[in-house]
């Protein structure tokens, strides 16, 4: 049984939303015009979800300049938003789990705040959140910055919070922020990499947080 916390922090992609198809399709469209494009498939790109775009572009295109990487990121964002999340779905149990869960809730995602708010509203999840925070011009996970800003926005302290995510960067960011961490098994993250951070809890369904 997972104890109840007064505050919760949630990753988005791979935790609340199955959004890999939209994310990877936008990435593939961008990279198709680069030397990295041939041979790339969605399965190989899923490991980057939850990390900042710059990490992916720097790894796949190490010879590109910073300006070229930034141009790729801008193109990705345009394509991703134009898809209007058409292939994205809410994971089973998420709506029921959020509705039944007490405490205040905030996001802690690599998406920017405006996009986070938009996607939560589109899928009927915004009503369950007391504070929406994305990564806006500061270091992304595994740095703890977005978690710390969410904690501040909630008026909480780290010791009062549980971070829920599906990747090793989520777990590392939680440890560095000083919160308890909960790993979901159904997302995109490598479970062995997550285990390195010794999550306090593991779940297969978000409803397990509230015991429903």
C-alpha angles and dihedrals in degrees: 000000000000113000118236118256128204091226135033132192119200135198112215114208112063092005107059101004133040093219102147095111093057094041095047094043090055091047092049091050090054096043094045088082094052136071089257093061104083113088097010116135135180092253091060094048097051091082089068095056109112093029124095117272091239090063091056096045092046091051096045096038106029093161093060120101125241089256091053091049091050091050090053091051092051091049091048093052091050093050094042094052092044089059087063091214089287094159097037121109136184111248116248112269096019099107093042091045095050092044092052097042117099124210130058120298136208136174124244105186141147089234116097116261097251092051091045092053091046095051093045090052093047092055097041095251102111092085091066095058127085094189133021119205129170133172106280115175098320133095114297129221132325078049109079096228100107091047092050091050091050091049090051091047090054092048089238138130123236093249090061095055140087119200116209119198147139104227144061091249088057091051094045092047089051093051091048091049092051097241131128113262133219122192122207115214097206100065134085101273128110106255094210091054090049091049090059087072092051099230114220090226140015124203137183095196131027090232088072089074091069097031093244 
